[in-house]
């Protein structure tokens, strides 16, 4: 191949490279322009706003479980009249699809899922997302909630006595405010966990740095198991029951009736025990395993 042919090939390649470079520059410039507001400030999301609203209603006859799946939508329960009402209100900006609510009834289970679009080049920015769940007072079966940053709360005191309430989240706070929960099963990383005026039966809590405050533990037949790393644990008993608490540095506070007698198994490296308590081998078994957390008893 002579030098002229080689030179021609090189020139053609350079020309193609330049053309593609110009096209890419125009595309990038337009993308940047699309991401600027009127003042020339760059927006994380597209300038196209969206509003999404959907309300689905179900009859709860024969339903034994309501399963709720979301990522960032806050979940709020309230008392509805006769049927289950699931409502999603979501606002934000998007350059592709919007968030949607998908619900279905499969046998004795109702599933509600907040679905997010699968985007490759799109842009989604959610400014507010609220999932409201209206539930009749006579529903006494299971509720399961799976989220990531979702707060879970009850708008006002619910008259429900749930068989099982299971919540799994990463950073969302969880606030339980109803008549009774036979089995409370919560897993979180940094979200705080609180129960108010709720009679609790079997309690299973796993968290990393979230604080835990539970009250109205009312029977010696109940069972409490709390695992945390740095979160504080505050338990208020109407009647002392078998309790297991495992923590690294979180302080532990147990509030019990004056006549409570425990069989205390306290294992700690540097944590102290504060307060007065009665203990003997026939008492209610309480196991505390900590590294540096203090145990305070009232």
C-alpha positions, 0 to 999 in steps of 0.5 A: 500500500503506497503512501498516498493511499495510507494518507487518504485513509487517515484523512477519511478517518480524521474527517469521520472522527471530527463529524462524530465529535461535532454531533456528540458536542451538539448532543451534550450541549442540548442535554445541558441546555435541557437540564438548565432552568431559566436562571441557568442553574443545572437541574438534577431532574428533567424540567417536565413535572409529573403528578400521579394519583391512583386509588384502589379499593378492595373487599377484605372478606377472606383476606389474611394478609396485606402486602405493601412494597415500596422504596421511598414512599412514606406509608400512612395507615388510617381507619377506613369504613368498610373496605381496604383503600390504597392510594398513591400520590406522587409528585416530581420531575421525569424525562421518561415514565412516572411512578405507578401503583400496582395492586392485585388480589391473589387468593387470600393476599392483597399485594400493593407495589409502588413501581419505579420505571427502569431507566437507562438514559432517563431521569427521575426525581421524586419530590414527594410520594405518599402511600395511604392505606385505609383499613377497617377497624375489624381487620385483624389479620397480617400486614407486611411492609417492605421499604427502603427509606419509607417512614411507616406511621399511623395517622391516628389511633387504630382500633385494629388488633393485628395478628402480625405486623411485619416491617422491613426498611433501611432508614425509615422511622416506624411508629406503631399506634393501634390496639394490639399486635400479637407478633411485631417483627421489625427489621431496619438499619437506622430508623427509629422504632416506637410503639404508642398505646399498643399492647404487644405480644411477641416482639422481634426487632433487629436494627443497627443504629435506630432507637427502640421504644416499646410499651404495653408488654402485658403478659408473662407469656409474651416474648421480646428479642431486640438486637441492635448495635448503637441504638438505645433500647427502652422497654416498658412492661405492664408485666415482665416477660422473657426478654433477650437484648443484644447490643454493642454500645446502646444503653438499655432501659427497662421499666417494670412493675415494682413486684417484678422478679427476674432471673438476670443474665447480664454479660458486659465488658464495660457496661454498668447496671443502675437501679433497684431490682429483684432477682432469683433463679425462679424469676422471669428470664432476662438476658442482656448481652452488651459490650459498653451499654449500660442497663438502667432499671426503673 
